[in-house]
Amino acid sequence: MKDADLFVEITKILRSQKLGVLGTCGTAGPFCSLVGFSFEKDLSHLFFSTPRSTRKYANLAECGKAALLVDNRMNRPEDLHDAQAVTVTGTVRELKDPERERAEKIHIERHPYLAGFSSSPTTAIFSLEVDEYSLVSRFQNVMIMRVKR
């Protein structure tokens, strides 16, 4: 698959799903959380929000790296061969204004029901600066797209 085709396929999966599983790690060990995510059109950054009082926040602040898994499974036996999963890896950082304001706008546009939550002073908006996308399809076909800066 050509890079342009891979970009289109990854974008299609990200657009079709609004939730992903965020993997973090800290002193207390690894941890996974379901998060609503949004993303830049060029796929260079993904955004998500979390209260500052969570284990997820503590892990992100401590480690600075994360992985987000987004998949299109439908909980059917065929999913083992038909579903696609994208793992996004990179560096995370809490955004401050004016970056936060811009990311929050993108995030709320995709998740309008999170407007009050995302704009709360107790909620952090994080940016996942993408290093790599790994697309798995047909159970074991793996394609890698690295993000150029």
C-alpha positions in Angstrom: 0.0 0.0 0.0 1.3 3.4 -0.9 1.8 6.1 1.7 -1.0 8.2 0.3 -3.4 5.2 0.4 -2.3 4.3 4.0 -2.9 7.9 5.0 -6.5 7.7 3.5 -7.1 4.3 5.3 -5.9 5.6 8.7 -8.0 8.8 8.3 -11.1 6.7 7.4 -10.7 4.6 10.6 -10.1 7.7 12.8 -13.1 9.5 11.4 -15.4 6.4 11.8 -14.6 6.1 15.5 -14.9 8.7 18.3 -13.4 6.6 21.1 -10.1 4.9 21.6 -8.1 3.1 24.3 -5.3 5.2 25.7 -2.4 3.3 27.1 -0.2 5.1 29.7 2.5 4.0 32.1 3.7 5.4 35.4 5.2 4.4 38.7 2.0 2.5 39.5 2.4 0.5 36.2 0.6 0.4 32.9 -3.0 1.7 32.7 -5.6 1.9 29.9 -8.5 4.3 29.6 -11.3 4.9 27.2 -11.0 8.4 25.7 -12.8 10.6 23.2 -10.3 11.8 20.7 -10.0 14.3 17.9 -7.2 14.9 15.4 -5.5 17.3 13.1 -6.4 16.8 9.4 -2.7 16.1 8.6 -2.7 13.4 11.4 0.3 15.0 13.1 -1.5 15.5 16.5 -4.4 13.9 18.3 -6.2 15.6 21.2 -8.1 14.3 24.3 -9.2 15.6 27.6 -9.0 14.3 31.1 -9.5 15.6 34.7 -6.2 16.4 36.4 -7.2 14.2 39.3 -7.0 11.0 37.4 -4.4 8.2 37.3 -4.3 8.8 33.5 -3.2 12.4 34.0 -0.6 11.4 36.6 0.9 8.8 34.2 0.9 11.2 31.3 2.6 13.9 33.4 5.2 11.4 34.6 6.1 9.6 31.5 5.3 11.9 28.6 4.6 9.0 26.1 1.4 7.2 25.2 -0.3 4.9 22.8 -3.9 5.2 21.5 -5.6 2.2 20.0 -8.5 2.9 17.6 -10.3 0.0 15.9 -13.5 -0.6 13.9 -14.5 -4.0 15.3 -18.2 -4.7 15.8 -17.9 -7.6 18.3 -18.5 -10.3 15.7 -16.5 -13.5 15.0 -15.6 -12.1 11.6 -13.8 -9.2 13.3 -10.7 -11.4 13.9 -10.1 -11.2 10.1 -12.1 -8.2 9.0 -11.5 -5.6 11.7 -8.8 -3.0 11.4 -6.9 -1.5 14.3 -4.7 1.6 14.4 -2.1 2.1 17.1 -0.9 5.7 17.4 2.3 6.3 19.4 4.0 9.5 20.4 4.8 12.1 22.9 2.1 13.8 25.0 1.9 17.1 26.6 -0.7 19.2 28.4 -1.7 22.2 26.3 -1.8 25.8 27.5 -3.3 28.7 25.8 -3.3 29.6 23.0 -2.7 26.0 21.8 -5.3 24.7 24.3 -7.9 27.0 22.9 -7.3 25.8 19.3 -7.2 22.1 20.3 -10.3 22.5 22.5 -12.2 24.0 19.5 -11.2 21.0 17.3 -12.1 18.6 20.1 -15.5 20.1 20.9 -16.4 20.2 17.2 -16.0 16.4 17.1 -17.5 15.9 20.6 -20.0 18.7 21.3 -21.4 16.8 24.3 -18.0 17.2 26.0 -18.0 21.0 25.8 -18.6 21.6 29.5 -16.2 18.9 30.5 -13.4 20.0 28.2 -13.6 23.7 29.1 -13.6 23.1 32.9 -10.6 24.5 34.7 -10.1 21.1 36.3 -9.8 19.4 32.9 -6.5 19.1 31.0 -6.4 19.0 27.2 -3.5 16.8 25.9 -1.9 16.7 22.5 -0.4 13.4 21.3 2.3 14.4 18.9 2.4 11.4 16.6 5.5 9.6 15.8 4.0 6.6 14.2 0.7 4.9 13.1 0.6 1.2 12.9 -2.4 -0.2 11.0 -3.2 -3.9 11.4 -5.7 -5.5 9.1 -6.6 -9.1 8.2 -5.4 -10.2 11.6 -1.7 -9.9 10.8 -1.1 -7.5 8.0 0.9 -4.6 9.6 1.6 -1.3 7.8 3.6 1.5 9.4 3.2 5.2 8.7 5.7 7.5 10.3 4.8 11.2 10.7 7.3 13.6 9.2 7.9 17.0 10.9 
